[in-house]
Amino acid sequence: MITKLLLHAGVALVLFAAIEPSSAAPSSAPPNCSAIAFRPMLARADDGEQDVGFYKSRFGRIEVKASVKGGATENYFVEIDGKPLKPVRDLPAIVTVCAKAKRLPAPAVAQEACTGDQLQVMNVHTGDVRYVVLYVHRAGAWHFCSAGTT
């Protein structure tokens, strides 16, 4: 009886020691590369700027918005914590690496009209800089729409 108890205690101790301490506690730093999916705007929306969706975490709030005219969506854009993004033309290579990891095309030439049937917001953190990249799915493929920093 005591032998069985010691054996079970030994197995439990080995299993407990195998757990990495870093996996038990949440990280205080945001992930380096993430992508969040959003649904597009429903048809027949009121004209003007409309909320499409939002995602809130301890690292901030992502808001996807749409410009609507004549009841149809003309363009999608992203705001972080209620503020518009600062446009960026030259993105670091880490953004392309993240896009490849998320099965999205490398950001190149932005689409004129950012509309489609699905949306993805990709976040890339490098040091203190956060790059936010918007993609739209249209005609069976993902297209780069815009990029900016917070």
C-alpha positions, 0 to 999 in steps of 0.5 A, a space after each residue: 500500500 505504501 509502495 503504491 502511494 510512493 509510486 503515485 507520488 513519484 509519477 505526479 512529481 515527475 509530471 509536475 516537473 515536466 511542466 515548463 514554468 513559462 507555459 503556466 504564467 501568461 506573458 506580459 508582452 503581446 504576441 509578435 505575430 497575430 491575425 484576427 478574422 472579421 466578418 464584413 458589413 451587412 448590406 443596407 447599412 446607413 450612410 457614413 462611418 459604421 462599426 463592423 467589428 471589434 476585438 478587445 484584449 489586454 493589449 488594446 482594442 481593434 476596431 474595424 470600420 466601414 465607409 458606407 455610401 448609398 447603403 453599400 460599403 465603399 471601404 474598410 479601415 482599422 482603428 486601434 483604441 479609438 484612434 486612426 492608424 498612422 499610415 506606413 509605406 515601408 514595412 519591415 521584413 518581419 511583417 512579410 514573414 508574419 503574413 507568410 506564417 498566416 497564409 496571407 500575401 506579402 503587403 505590396 500595393 494597396 487595393 483602391 477599394 478595400 471591400 470583400 467577403 472576409 477581413 483579416 487584421 494582422 498585428 506585428 509587434 517589433 520592440 515598441 512599434 505595433 504594425 497593423 495590416 488589413 487584408 480583404 478576401 475577394 474573388 477567392 484570394 486575399 488582398 492587401 488593403 492598408 498598413 499603419 502603426 499605432 
